[in-house]
Amino acid sequence: MARGGSRSALPPAAGTAAATRITAATARVRLPIEVGLPRTQGSQTQPTEREITRIKVLEIETPRGPARAHLHPTEAPRAALVLGHGAGGGVEAPDLVAATEAAKAEAVSVVLVDQPYRVAGRRSPPGPAQLDEAWIAVVEALRPDELRGLQLIVGGRSLGARVACRTVEATGAVAVLCLAFPLEPPRRAGKPPQSRLPELEAVKLPTLVVQGERDPFGMPPQARNRSVVTIPGTHSLRSSSAVAAAVSAWLAGLRLQ
């Protein structure tokens, strides 16, 4: 994904070692079935060639098994945004979809990443070390081609936001986007409350947290480098328009080299 020029699709992954990238499937083959395209009910109209080839799915080998990267490119991107999903859901979560569309409108290409445990069909995520290792491997595999020449913004919803925060130095990101950051897990009887705030505090880069006003996991505090935008809803962040507005405003104000 090189800077400049008008493109309707990300470039193919040329020259990447087979041990890292095991398949590269264009949307022409799979995406209309896997994620679909906007249609009216009952419509039999087939998507155009331009609509289909704008998205590509890559299956990327990591030390924890294959991950998937869903690439959503934009014309002449000024940066790239890589987002991870929550613990029990996938990249089709409403807030991730809203953030993707908002980013593309701000000339930021997006990659949505399925962690290996999701690709393998497992519901429960592994431990933090395994999640972080797989995430870093995906970013590194994308860097020579799809992310080439672009500044990187990382983030995700809930669990994915935590992974992005913990690995920010390893990925070389310039900013972080957290959707529904799970600040405090539910209390267990006989155990003191736990906080994930140190994961946020460790990030010294510009950070946006979009949080539901009734999120049972709590509300992260504002900080010098961290903006917290409260929107209607709970941890699910189903107000897509509010998510999109917050992400769009933040991206528009980011100072990218």
C-alpha positions in Angstrom: 0.0 0.0 0.0 2.4 2.6 -1.2 1.8 6.3 -0.8 0.5 8.3 -3.7 -1.3 7.3 -6.9 -4.9 6.3 -7.4 -5.7 2.7 -6.5 -8.8 0.7 -6.1 -7.1 -2.2 -4.3 -4.1 -2.9 -2.2 -1.1 -4.3 -4.0 -0.4 -8.1 -4.0 1.9 -9.5 -1.4 4.9 -9.9 -3.7 8.1 -11.3 -2.3 6.7 -12.3 1.2 8.1 -15.5 2.5 5.7 -18.5 2.2 6.4 -19.3 5.9 4.8 -16.0 6.8 2.0 -15.5 4.3 0.4 -18.8 3.3 -2.6 -17.6 1.1 -3.8 -14.4 -0.4 -7.4 -14.6 -1.6 -9.0 -11.6 -3.4 -12.6 -10.6 -2.8 -13.3 -11.8 -6.3 -13.2 -15.3 -4.9 -14.5 -15.1 -1.3 -15.6 -11.8 0.1 -19.1 -11.4 -1.4 -19.9 -14.7 0.4 -18.0 -14.1 3.6 -18.9 -10.5 4.4 -21.3 -9.5 1.7 -21.9 -6.2 0.0 -24.8 -3.8 0.5 -27.9 -5.1 -1.3 -31.6 -4.4 -1.2 -33.6 -7.4 0.0 -34.4 -9.8 -2.8 -32.0 -8.1 -5.2 -30.1 -10.4 -7.5 -27.7 -7.7 -8.8 -24.1 -8.9 -8.8 -21.4 -6.6 -7.4 -19.4 -4.7 -9.9 -15.7 -5.6 -10.6 -14.7 -2.3 -8.8 -16.7 -3.1 -5.7 -15.3 -6.6 -5.5 -11.6 -6.0 -6.0 -11.4 -3.1 -3.5 -11.2 -5.6 -0.7 -8.7 -8.5 -0.1 -8.5 -11.1 2.6 -5.0 -12.4 3.5 -4.4 -15.5 5.6 -1.2 -15.0 7.5 0.7 -17.6 9.4 1.7 -16.6 12.9 3.5 -18.5 15.7 0.0 -19.2 17.1 -1.6 -20.4 13.9 -3.2 -18.7 10.9 -4.7 -15.2 11.3 -6.8 -13.3 8.8 -6.4 -9.7 7.7 -9.4 -8.1 6.0 -8.0 -5.1 4.0 -10.2 -2.1 3.3 -8.0 0.3 1.2 -8.8 3.9 0.3 -7.6 6.1 -2.5 -4.1 7.7 -1.8 -4.1 6.9 1.9 -2.3 9.1 4.3 -2.0 6.4 7.0 -3.2 2.9 7.9 -5.4 1.8 10.8 -5.1 -1.9 12.0 -7.9 -3.0 14.3 -8.5 -6.1 16.3 -11.8 -7.6 17.6 -13.2 -8.3 21.0 -12.9 -11.5 23.0 -16.1 -13.1 21.9 -16.8 -11.4 18.6 -15.3 -10.9 15.2 -14.4 -8.0 12.9 -18.1 -7.6 11.9 -18.8 -5.9 15.3 -20.8 -2.6 14.7 -18.2 -0.3 16.2 -15.4 -1.8 14.1 -17.5 -1.4 11.0 -18.3 2.2 11.9 -14.7 3.0 12.6 -13.6 1.4 9.3 -16.0 3.6 7.3 -15.0 6.7 9.3 -11.3 6.0 8.7 -11.7 5.5 5.0 -13.6 8.8 4.8 -10.5 10.4 6.3 -8.1 8.8 3.7 -6.9 6.2 6.1 -6.8 2.6 4.9 -8.0 -0.1 7.3 -7.0 -3.7 8.2 -9.3 -5.7 10.4 -7.5 -8.7 12.0 -9.0 -12.0 13.0 -6.8 -13.6 15.7 -5.8 -17.2 15.2 -8.2 -18.5 17.8 -11.1 -17.0 15.9 -9.9 -18.4 12.6 -9.6 -21.9 14.3 -13.3 -21.6 15.4 -12.5 -21.3 19.2 -14.6 -18.9 21.3 -12.3 -18.3 24.2 -9.1 -16.3 23.6 -5.7 -17.6 24.8 -3.5 -15.7 27.2 -2.2 -12.2 26.6 1.3 -13.3 25.5 -0.1 -15.5 22.7 -2.5 -12.8 21.5 0.3 -10.2 21.5 2.7 -12.5 19.6 0.1 -13.3 16.9 -0.8 -9.6 16.5 2.8 -8.5 16.1 3.4 -11.2 13.5 0.4 -10.0 11.5 1.6 -6.4 11.5 5.1 -7.5 10.6 3.8 -9.6 7.7 1.8 -6.6 6.3 4.5 -4.0 6.7 6.6 -4.7 3.6 3.7 -4.5 1.2 0.2 -3.5 2.5 1.6 -1.0 5.1 4.6 0.1 3.1 5.2 3.9 3.3 2.3 4.5 5.7 2.2 5.6 9.3 0.5 3.1 11.4 -2.4 3.6 13.8 -3.3 0.5 15.9 -6.3 -0.4 18.0 -9.4 -2.5 18.4 -12.5 -3.1 20.5 -12.2 -4.4 24.0 -9.7 -7.2 24.0 -8.3 -6.0 20.7 -7.7 -2.5 22.2 -5.7 -4.1 25.1 -3.6 -6.0 22.6 -2.9 -2.9 20.6 -1.8 -1.0 23.8 0.5 -3.7 25.1 2.3 -4.0 21.7 2.4 -0.4 20.6 6.2 -0.2 20.8 6.7 -3.5 18.9 4.4 -2.4 16.1 5.9 1.0 15.7 2.5 2.8 15.8 2.0 6.5 16.0 -1.4 6.5 17.6 -3.9 4.2 19.3 -7.7 3.8 18.9 -9.5 2.0 21.7 -13.2 1.1 21.3 -14.9 0.0 24.6 -11.7 -0.4 26.6 -12.5 -3.0 29.3 -11.1 -1.0 32.2 -12.2 -3.2 35.1 -13.2 -6.9 34.7 -16.2 -8.2 36.7 -15.3 -8.7 40.3 -14.9 -12.2 41.7 -16.0 -13.0 45.2 -13.1 -12.7 47.7 -10.8 -11.0 45.2 -9.8 -7.3 45.1 -10.8 -5.3 42.1 -8.5 -5.4 39.1 -7.8 -2.5 36.7 -6.3 -2.6 33.2 -5.5 1.1 33.4 -1.7 0.4 33.5 -2.1 -0.9 29.9 -3.5 2.5 28.8 -1.1 4.5 30.9 1.9 2.8 29.3 0.9 4.3 25.9 2.5 7.7 25.5 1.1 8.2 22.0 -2.0 10.1 21.0 -4.9 7.8 22.0 -8.7 7.9 21.6 -11.0 5.9 23.8 -14.6 5.7 22.7 -16.7 4.4 25.6 -20.3 3.7 26.2 -21.7 5.8 29.0 -23.2 2.7 30.7 -20.2 0.4 30.1 -20.1 -2.1 33.0 -16.4 -2.3 32.6 -16.0 1.3 33.7 -14.8 4.6 32.3 -11.1 5.3 31.6 -9.9 8.7 32.7 -8.7 11.4 30.4 -5.0 12.1 30.2 -2.7 14.5 28.4 -2.2 12.2 25.5 -5.6 10.4 25.8 -9.0 11.7 24.8 -12.1 9.8 26.1 -15.3 10.3 24.2 -18.5 9.1 25.9 -21.3 8.0 23.7 -24.8 6.5 24.4 -24.8 2.7 25.1 -23.0 0.0 26.9 -19.9 -2.1 26.2 -21.3 -3.1 22.8 -21.1 0.4 21.3 -24.0 -0.1 18.9 -24.5 3.6 18.2 -22.6 3.4 14.9 -23.1 7.1 14.0 -21.7 8.2 17.4 -18.6 5.9 17.0 -18.1 7.1 13.4 -18.3 10.8 14.5 -15.8 10.4 17.3 -13.3 8.4 15.2 -13.6 10.8 12.2 -13.0 13.9 14.4 -10.0 12.4 16.1 -8.4 11.2 12.8 -9.0 14.6 11.2 -7.1 16.2 14.0 -4.1 13.8 14.2 -0.8 15.3 13.0 0.6 12.8 10.7 4.0 13.3 9.1 
